[in-house]
Amino acid sequence: MPRKESPLWDKYCLNKQAGKSSGNYYWDCKLCGFHGSGTLTRLVAHLAGIKGEGIDKCVQVTLEAYQEAIALAQESELTRKKLKHIKEVEAMEQQIELQEGMVDSMVDSMFQSQPSMDSICASSKKDSIDQIPIDIEDTEGSRRKSLTQSTIRRGSSAAMLIKKDHANTMLVRCIVEGNLSFNLLKMSCWRNMLLAFSDIGEKYSGITYNDLRVKYLKKEHLNVQQKVENVKALWPKYGVTILSDGWIDTSKRALVNILVSCCYGTMYLKTIDCSGVSTRVDGPWLAEMLSIAIKEVKPENVVQIVTDNASNCVSMGHILETEFPSLVWTPCASHCLDLLLEDIGKLSWVRRVHKRANYVVKLFTKKRNARKIFSNYSSLVLLRPSATRFGYILIVLERLARVWRALEQTVVSNYWEDWSDSKKPDAVKVKSIVQDSSTLPSIMIVISIMRPLFSVLRLTDREGSTMGLLYEFMRRARDTLQRGAREDTSNKDR
């Protein structure tokens, strides 16, 4: 029975003519017009780009022709020959264009119908594998084939971009729906988590709710405890500072937090609830509570106690210095500077400037229509922070000075004149304050006095500040204030 002829001849050849020996033909390639001769082996080598068969590769090969030739090569005696020239298949330009078209259609369909990620990955994986040339070697009569990933083309790269974009979209959606802070992405633990996910190398849907709240939470608690113990082991060598501060929580309970700080970091020790009816938070009571904390840490490890400057804390400091002669009580530098700014704010002329500024801010934060008119001239809003915030007077005045030009435009605009409340006493007074030529210069003078001290306050109110830095920045603040005073005196003399 005669051997069945391969369909490749009729599909990809023209002008096929029999040669001198059986199985040999003269033919023309339908795809690139190449004039060839030989057996089916040469036609397959021509379409698949196989070197070593005495024939050039097809420069117009299609994806279908390439796949058929590779499939036939695996079944024929070519599997016993070494296929080379696989890394750079420059003749597959049309195939690449076809693949890119397929990727474009994938993009369109994804944004139109949003298919599942599994279907996109499966399609991308299949198309990518179809492009990979196969290296077939003959080793002691056995056939061996290996896929070389270095030959994955632009189509698979584009598909990978689609997958990454989809993953980023899901990540953003999780952050937004879970109300997570954007600063989470700046933390090293976030990147470490993503790298750990990528190392899995397969689909991973995360841990379950119960595993998180039981198994892994306990595991992480043990991990934190181990880190705490490692820091505690360094206390005898470097010494510690005990920090204490009182606050009121959302349930209106009066609490006192106690923390322990050393050169390797600050850790929470405990919280004392002092909201009981019989509890009087005076100096002796605070000294008793902190004495217990000092004994927990061990007195020989404690260098100093840091609290704010309230009268009960001053009394507590003297009691503890008497009970533990090796430690000292130190008032909080941030609290001292904040009190200094508040004392400056109590000066009669500064208080007058602040009062006028507050009158303006209050109107534009309370009156919706006034705020709407102001938004036509400024993209910024006026700030009105809590009085308990460090340097709140400076924060109000700096923002007011920054939008002063917009305020002037607001009170002379037609919108203001058309506003129904513009003739009321509070609106009239605000307009007069804004149009007063002495208001802005007086605000700038207060800012120039408070700004150097506020810069030092920000330095002391963050992790890593040291006594040396505090002294240096206080010296600079003093020099700045003295220089400003000299310039002001010289201007008056003129």
Secondary structure per residue as TSV (DSSP state, phi and psi in degrees):
chain	resnum	aa	ss	phi	psi
A	1	M	-	360.0	127.7
A	2	P	-	-65.9	149.0
A	3	R	-	-72.6	136.4
A	4	K	-	-68.7	134.6
A	5	E	-	-79.6	141.8
A	6	S	-	-66.4	139.0
A	7	P	T	-68.4	-11.6
A	8	L	H	-62.5	-31.2
A	9	W	H	-61.0	-53.0
A	10	D	H	-72.0	-28.4
A	11	K	H	-79.5	-33.9
A	12	Y	H	-125.7	8.6
A	13	C	E	-125.8	149.6
A	14	L	E	-124.3	156.8
A	15	N	E	52.7	45.9
A	16	K	E	-75.8	125.7
A	17	Q	E	-133.2	142.6
A	18	A	E	-66.9	142.2
A	19	G	-	-93.8	-163.0
A	20	K	S	-74.6	-34.1
A	21	S	S	-113.9	166.6
A	22	S	T	-67.2	132.6
A	23	G	T	88.6	-8.0
A	24	N	-	-96.5	140.7
A	25	Y	E	-141.3	155.8
A	26	Y	E	-101.3	132.8
A	27	W	E	-152.2	163.1
A	28	D	E	-119.8	135.1
A	29	C	E	-74.1	128.0
A	30	K	T	-66.5	-26.6
A	31	L	T	-83.5	-45.7
A	32	C	T	-117.7	-6.4
A	33	G	-	79.4	11.6
A	34	F	-	-66.7	136.6
A	35	H	E	-92.2	110.8
A	36	G	E	-123.8	169.8
A	37	S	E	-149.6	153.2
A	38	G	E	130.2	-167.9
A	39	T	-	-87.3	-175.1
A	40	L	H	-61.5	-28.7
A	41	T	H	-58.4	-42.2
A	42	R	H	-69.8	-35.9
A	43	L	H	-64.5	-42.9
A	44	V	H	-63.5	-42.9
A	45	A	H	-63.4	-35.7
A	46	H	H	-65.1	-45.1
A	47	L	H	-74.6	-35.3
A	48	A	H	-88.6	-7.0
A	49	G	T	71.6	35.7
A	50	I	-	-88.8	125.1
A	51	K	S	-85.2	160.4
A	52	G	S	93.9	4.8
A	53	E	S	-110.9	8.9
A	54	G	S	71.4	31.1
A	55	I	S	-147.5	145.4
A	56	D	-	-75.8	156.3
A	57	K	-	-81.6	156.2
A	58	C	-	-77.6	127.2
A	59	V	T	-90.9	-2.5
A	60	Q	T	-125.3	28.5
A	61	V	-	-66.2	141.4
A	62	T	-	-95.1	166.3
A	63	L	H	-62.0	-41.2
A	64	E	H	-63.9	-46.0
A	65	A	H	-63.8	-40.7
A	66	Y	H	-62.9	-44.6
A	67	Q	H	-65.1	-41.1
A	68	E	H	-64.7	-40.2
A	69	A	H	-65.9	-41.8
A	70	I	H	-64.2	-42.6
A	71	A	H	-61.2	-42.3
A	72	L	H	-68.8	-34.2
A	73	A	H	-64.7	-34.6
A	74	Q	H	-68.9	-26.4
A	75	E	H	-92.8	-13.3
A	76	S	S	-102.3	-176.8
A	77	E	G	-69.7	-8.1
A	78	L	G	-64.7	-20.0
A	79	T	G	-66.0	-11.0
A	80	R	G	-99.0	9.2
A	81	K	S	-114.6	151.6
A	82	K	-	-81.3	120.9
A	83	L	-	-90.0	125.0
A	84	K	-	-120.6	-175.3
A	85	H	-	57.9	42.9
A	86	I	-	-97.4	-28.2
A	87	K	S	-64.6	-37.4
A	88	E	-	-122.6	97.6
A	89	V	-	-101.7	82.0
A	90	E	T	-70.8	-16.5
A	91	A	T	-81.0	7.6
A	92	M	-	-104.6	36.8
A	93	E	H	-62.5	-44.5
A	94	Q	H	-67.5	-35.8
A	95	Q	H	-62.5	-41.9
A	96	I	H	-64.8	-42.3
A	97	E	H	-61.9	-40.8
A	98	L	H	-62.7	-42.1
A	99	Q	H	-65.0	-41.0
A	100	E	H	-62.4	-37.2
A	101	G	H	-63.3	-38.4
A	102	M	H	-65.3	-39.2
A	103	V	H	-65.8	-41.5
A	104	D	H	-59.1	-41.7
A	105	S	H	-65.9	-32.9
A	106	M	H	-64.5	-41.4
A	107	V	H	-61.6	-47.0
A	108	D	H	-60.9	-45.8
A	109	S	H	-67.3	-31.7
A	110	M	H	-67.9	-42.9
A	111	F	H	-76.5	-21.7
A	112	Q	H	-85.4	-47.2
A	113	S	H	-114.1	-7.5
A	114	Q	-	48.7	67.8
A	115	P	-	-70.0	168.8
A	116	S	-	-68.4	153.7
A	117	M	H	-66.9	-29.3
A	118	D	H	-63.2	-41.8
A	119	S	H	-66.1	-38.1
A	120	I	H	-65.5	-44.4
A	121	C	H	-63.2	-41.8
A	122	A	H	-63.6	-43.8
A	123	S	H	-64.4	-43.8
A	124	S	H	-62.8	-41.1
A	125	K	H	-64.4	-42.0
A	126	K	H	-65.0	-47.0
A	127	D	H	-64.8	-36.1
A	128	S	H	-67.1	-42.4
A	129	I	H	-66.0	-35.2
A	130	D	H	-62.4	-23.9
A	131	Q	H	-86.1	-15.6
A	132	I	S	-78.8	115.8
A	133	P	-	-62.3	151.9
A	134	I	E	-109.4	128.2
A	135	D	E	-95.7	116.9
A	136	I	E	-116.5	124.4
A	137	E	E	-122.3	150.6
A	138	D	E	-103.7	112.2
A	139	T	E	-123.4	106.4
A	140	E	T	53.0	45.2
A	141	G	T	82.2	-5.6
A	142	S	E	-100.0	150.1
A	143	R	E	-95.6	134.2
A	144	R	E	-135.2	130.8
A	145	K	E	-127.3	143.1
A	146	S	E	-134.7	139.0
A	147	L	E	-94.5	125.9
A	148	T	-	-99.6	111.9
A	149	Q	G	-72.1	-13.9
A	150	S	G	-67.0	-12.9
A	151	T	G	-99.7	11.6
A	152	I	-	-65.8	130.0
A	153	R	-	-94.7	-173.8
A	154	R	H	-61.2	-27.1
A	155	G	H	-60.5	-46.6
A	156	S	H	-68.5	-32.1
A	157	S	H	-64.5	-42.1
A	158	A	H	-64.9	-38.7
A	159	A	H	-63.6	-36.5
A	160	M	H	-65.1	-37.3
A	161	L	H	-62.6	-37.8
A	162	I	H	-62.8	-44.8
A	163	K	H	-63.6	-41.0
A	164	K	H	-65.0	-41.8
A	165	D	H	-63.0	-40.6
A	166	H	H	-64.4	-41.8
A	167	A	H	-63.8	-41.8
A	168	N	H	-63.5	-38.6
A	169	T	H	-63.0	-44.0
A	170	M	H	-65.1	-36.5
A	171	L	H	-65.2	-46.6
A	172	V	H	-62.3	-41.0
A	173	R	H	-62.4	-38.5
A	174	C	H	-65.5	-42.0
A	175	I	H	-65.4	-42.3
A	176	V	H	-70.0	-48.5
A	177	E	H	-68.2	-31.5
A	178	G	T	-85.5	-1.4
A	179	N	T	57.0	44.2
A	180	L	-	-88.7	151.7
A	181	S	-	-71.9	138.9
A	182	F	G	-65.7	-24.8
A	183	N	G	-64.3	-14.5
A	184	L	G	-57.9	-34.0
A	185	L	G	-71.0	-15.2
A	186	K	G	-88.6	-9.4
A	187	M	S	-84.2	145.0
A	188	S	H	-65.2	-29.8
A	189	C	H	-65.6	-29.3
A	190	W	H	-65.8	-48.4
A	191	R	H	-66.0	-38.9
A	192	N	H	-61.9	-37.2
A	193	M	H	-64.2	-45.6
A	194	L	H	-65.1	-38.9
A	195	L	H	-64.5	-37.8
A	196	A	H	-65.7	-38.3
A	197	F	H	-62.8	-44.4
A	198	S	H	-66.8	-25.6
A	199	D	H	-73.7	-16.8
A	200	I	H	-64.9	-40.1
A	201	G	-	77.8	11.1
A	202	E	S	-152.0	176.6
A	203	K	-	-62.9	135.0
A	204	Y	-	-139.9	120.8
A	205	S	-	-102.8	8.2
A	206	G	-	85.5	-178.3
A	207	I	-	-91.1	160.5
A	208	T	-	-81.3	166.9
A	209	Y	H	-61.0	-45.3
A	210	N	H	-66.4	-40.0
A	211	D	I	-62.2	-38.3
A	212	L	I	-65.3	-47.8
A	213	R	I	-81.3	-10.7
A	214	V	I	-117.6	-73.6
A	215	K	I	-64.8	-56.9
A	216	Y	I	-76.8	-27.6
A	217	L	H	-66.8	-41.3
A	218	K	H	-64.2	-39.8
A	219	K	H	-63.3	-43.4
A	220	E	H	-69.8	-33.3
A	221	H	H	-62.2	-42.2
A	222	L	H	-64.5	-37.1
A	223	N	H	-64.3	-43.6
A	224	V	H	-65.0	-42.3
A	225	Q	H	-60.4	-37.5
A	226	Q	H	-65.9	-41.3
A	227	K	H	-64.3	-38.9
A	228	V	H	-63.2	-42.9
A	229	E	H	-63.8	-35.7
A	230	N	H	-64.6	-38.7
A	231	V	H	-70.1	-40.7
A	232	K	H	-60.3	-32.9
A	233	A	T	-65.0	-19.2
A	234	L	T	-92.6	-7.8
A	235	W	H	-59.2	-46.0
A	236	P	H	-61.4	-28.0
A	237	K	H	-80.7	-43.8
A	238	Y	H	-106.5	-16.8
A	239	G	-	78.7	163.8
A	240	V	E	-136.1	163.7
A	241	T	E	-118.5	131.1
A	242	I	E	-95.2	125.7
A	243	L	E	-109.4	139.6
A	244	S	E	-142.1	138.9
A	245	D	E	-155.2	144.6
A	246	G	E	-100.7	151.8
A	247	W	E	-157.8	169.2
A	248	I	E	-120.3	125.4
A	249	D	-	-84.3	-176.0
A	250	T	T	-66.3	-19.6
A	251	S	T	-91.0	11.3
A	252	K	-	64.8	27.9
A	253	R	-	-91.8	137.1
A	254	A	E	-85.4	120.6
A	255	L	E	-125.6	154.4
A	256	V	E	-125.5	117.6
A	257	N	E	-91.6	140.7
A	258	I	E	-125.2	126.5
A	259	L	E	-126.6	159.8
A	260	V	E	-123.2	128.2
A	261	S	E	-124.3	138.5
A	262	C	E	-141.2	-177.1
A	263	C	T	-67.1	-12.4
A	264	Y	T	-100.9	7.3
A	265	G	E	131.2	171.3
A	266	T	E	-111.6	136.3
A	267	M	E	-130.0	149.1
A	268	Y	E	-76.7	135.2
A	269	L	E	-103.5	-57.7
A	270	K	E	-169.9	170.1
A	271	T	E	-124.9	136.5
A	272	I	E	-110.9	126.7
A	273	D	E	-88.6	113.2
A	274	C	-	-114.4	30.4
A	275	S	-	-91.9	3.7
A	276	G	S	-64.3	153.3
A	277	V	T	-62.5	-37.9
A	278	S	T	-86.9	-2.5
A	279	T	-	-86.8	124.9
A	280	R	-	-115.4	113.5
A	281	V	-	-82.2	78.6
A	282	D	-	-108.7	-174.8
A	283	G	H	-59.9	-50.6
A	284	P	H	-60.7	-38.7
A	285	W	H	-66.2	-45.0
A	286	L	H	-62.4	-40.1
A	287	A	H	-62.1	-39.4
A	288	E	H	-63.9	-43.8
A	289	M	H	-65.8	-43.1
A	290	L	H	-73.5	-27.2
A	291	S	H	-63.9	-39.2
A	292	I	H	-63.2	-42.1
A	293	A	H	-64.7	-39.7
A	294	I	H	-62.6	-40.3
A	295	K	H	-68.1	-31.3
A	296	E	H	-66.4	-39.9
A	297	V	H	-79.8	-22.0
A	298	K	-	88.8	121.3
A	299	P	G	-56.5	-34.3
A	300	E	G	-68.7	-15.5
A	301	N	G	-91.7	-14.4
A	302	V	E	-91.1	126.7
A	303	V	E	-95.1	-43.4
A	304	Q	E	-154.1	164.2
A	305	I	E	-116.6	131.5
A	306	V	E	-119.6	123.5
A	307	T	E	-138.4	-178.3
A	308	D	-	-81.0	-172.3
A	309	N	-	-100.4	17.7
A	310	A	-	-61.8	154.9
A	311	S	H	-61.6	-37.6
A	312	N	H	-67.8	-31.1
A	313	C	H	-72.7	-35.0
A	314	V	H	-63.4	-44.3
A	315	S	H	-62.8	-41.6
A	316	M	H	-61.1	-40.3
A	317	G	H	-61.8	-41.9
A	318	H	H	-65.7	-38.7
A	319	I	H	-65.2	-44.4
A	320	L	H	-68.6	-36.4
A	321	E	H	-64.6	-30.6
A	322	T	H	-74.6	-40.5
A	323	E	H	-73.1	-36.4
A	324	F	-	-124.3	90.3
A	325	P	T	-62.8	-18.9
A	326	S	T	-80.9	-11.5
A	327	L	-	-114.9	165.2
A	328	V	E	-127.8	153.0
A	329	W	E	-97.2	130.4
A	330	T	E	-124.0	125.6
A	331	P	E	-69.1	147.7
A	332	C	-	-67.2	126.7
A	333	A	H	-64.8	-39.0
A	334	S	H	-63.9	-42.1
A	335	H	H	-66.7	-37.7
A	336	C	H	-61.3	-45.9
A	337	L	H	-66.9	-36.8
A	338	D	H	-65.6	-39.2
A	339	L	H	-65.4	-35.2
A	340	L	H	-63.6	-42.5
A	341	L	H	-65.5	-37.9
A	342	E	H	-66.3	-37.5
A	343	D	H	-65.6	-38.1
A	344	I	H	-62.7	-39.8
A	345	G	H	-66.5	-17.5
A	346	K	T	-86.2	-9.4
A	347	L	S	-60.8	142.7
A	348	S	H	-57.9	-46.2
A	349	W	H	-73.1	-32.2
A	350	V	H	-71.1	-40.1
A	351	R	H	-62.3	-35.6
A	352	R	H	-66.9	-42.3
A	353	V	H	-63.6	-43.6
A	354	H	H	-65.6	-37.8
A	355	K	H	-64.5	-43.0
A	356	R	H	-66.0	-38.9
A	357	A	H	-65.2	-41.6
A	358	N	H	-63.7	-33.5
A	359	Y	H	-64.0	-40.7
A	360	V	H	-67.7	-47.1
A	361	V	H	-62.6	-41.0
A	362	K	H	-61.3	-42.4
A	363	L	H	-62.5	-45.7
A	364	F	H	-77.9	-15.3
A	365	T	H	-94.8	-22.8
A	366	K	H	-92.3	-37.4
A	367	K	-	-92.8	115.6
A	368	R	H	-64.3	-42.2
A	369	N	H	-67.1	-38.0
A	370	A	H	-64.0	-40.4
A	371	R	H	-65.3	-36.8
A	372	K	H	-67.5	-40.6
A	373	I	H	-64.3	-41.9
A	374	F	H	-63.0	-34.7
A	375	S	T	-65.9	-16.3
A	376	N	T	-71.8	-18.7
A	377	Y	T	-117.4	-8.1
A	378	S	-	-149.6	139.5
A	379	S	S	-86.3	-10.9
A	380	L	S	-92.5	159.5
A	381	V	-	-116.2	156.1
A	382	L	-	-76.2	141.1
A	383	L	-	-101.0	143.0
A	384	R	-	-140.6	74.0
A	385	P	-	-71.5	166.5
A	386	S	-	-65.6	148.8
A	387	A	T	-67.7	-16.1
A	388	T	T	-84.2	-7.3
A	389	R	S	-78.6	139.8
A	390	F	T	-58.3	130.1
A	391	G	T	65.0	32.1
A	392	Y	H	-63.7	-31.2
A	393	I	H	-63.3	-44.5
A	394	L	H	-64.7	-38.7
A	395	I	H	-61.2	-42.6
A	396	V	H	-65.0	-46.7
A	397	L	H	-70.0	-37.6
A	398	E	H	-65.8	-41.4
A	399	R	H	-68.2	-37.5
A	400	L	H	-63.0	-42.7
A	401	A	H	-65.6	-33.8
A	402	R	H	-69.2	-30.7
A	403	V	T	-109.2	17.5
A	404	W	H	-61.3	-40.7
A	405	R	H	-60.9	-39.4
A	406	A	H	-66.9	-35.3
A	407	L	H	-65.0	-41.0
A	408	E	H	-62.6	-40.6
A	409	Q	H	-67.8	-32.5
A	410	T	H	-66.1	-47.7
A	411	V	H	-75.5	-10.3
A	412	V	T	-109.9	5.7
A	413	S	S	-80.7	161.7
A	414	N	H	-66.0	-31.6
A	415	Y	H	-60.9	-40.5
A	416	W	H	-65.6	-42.7
A	417	E	H	-65.5	-33.6
A	418	D	H	-80.0	-11.6
A	419	W	S	-69.5	132.8
A	420	S	T	-65.7	-27.1
A	421	D	T	-94.6	5.5
A	422	S	T	-68.0	-18.3
A	423	K	T	-95.3	-0.9
A	424	K	S	-75.0	157.0
A	425	P	H	-56.6	-43.1
A	426	D	H	-65.8	-39.2
A	427	A	H	-68.7	-38.4
A	428	V	H	-64.9	-40.6
A	429	K	H	-66.3	-41.0
A	430	V	H	-62.1	-41.5
A	431	K	H	-62.6	-41.0
A	432	S	H	-66.8	-36.7
A	433	I	H	-64.9	-44.4
A	434	V	H	-66.7	-36.9
A	435	Q	H	-84.1	-7.7
A	436	D	-	-71.1	122.6
A	437	S	T	-69.3	-16.0
A	438	S	T	-90.6	-9.4
A	439	T	H	-68.6	-52.1
A	440	L	H	-63.7	-45.5
A	441	P	H	-58.4	-39.0
A	442	S	H	-67.0	-36.8
A	443	I	H	-63.4	-42.0
A	444	M	H	-65.8	-33.2
A	445	I	H	-66.6	-43.7
A	446	V	H	-63.1	-40.9
A	447	I	H	-61.5	-43.2
A	448	S	H	-64.1	-27.1
A	449	I	H	-80.9	-42.1
A	450	M	H	-82.1	-29.5
A	451	R	H	-57.9	-47.0
A	452	P	H	-59.6	-40.1
A	453	L	H	-70.9	-35.7
A	454	F	H	-67.2	-33.1
A	455	S	H	-63.2	-40.2
A	456	V	H	-67.0	-38.9
A	457	L	H	-60.1	-43.1
A	458	R	H	-64.6	-34.4
A	459	L	H	-65.2	-44.8
A	460	T	H	-75.3	-20.2
A	461	D	T	-94.6	31.7
A	462	R	S	-143.0	164.6
A	463	E	T	-68.3	137.3
A	464	G	T	99.8	-6.0
A	465	S	-	-72.4	143.9
A	466	T	-	-126.5	165.9
A	467	M	H	-63.1	-36.2
A	468	G	H	-62.4	-43.7
A	469	L	H	-63.6	-39.3
A	470	L	H	-61.4	-46.6
A	471	Y	H	-62.4	-42.2
A	472	E	H	-64.7	-45.5
A	473	F	H	-72.8	-29.2
A	474	M	H	-68.0	-36.3
A	475	R	H	-63.9	-43.2
A	476	R	H	-65.1	-40.1
A	477	A	H	-62.9	-41.6
A	478	R	H	-62.7	-44.7
A	479	D	H	-62.3	-38.9
A	480	T	H	-64.9	-42.9
A	481	L	H	-66.3	-41.0
A	482	Q	H	-65.5	-40.0
A	483	R	H	-64.5	-41.2
A	484	G	H	-64.1	-38.0
A	485	A	H	-66.5	-40.2
A	486	R	H	-64.4	-42.4
A	487	E	H	-64.0	-38.5
A	488	D	H	-66.4	-39.2
A	489	T	H	-65.3	-42.8
A	490	S	H	-64.5	-36.2
A	491	N	H	-66.1	-36.8
A	492	K	H	-69.5	-35.3
A	493	D	H	-65.7	-29.2
A	494	R	-	-70.5	360.0
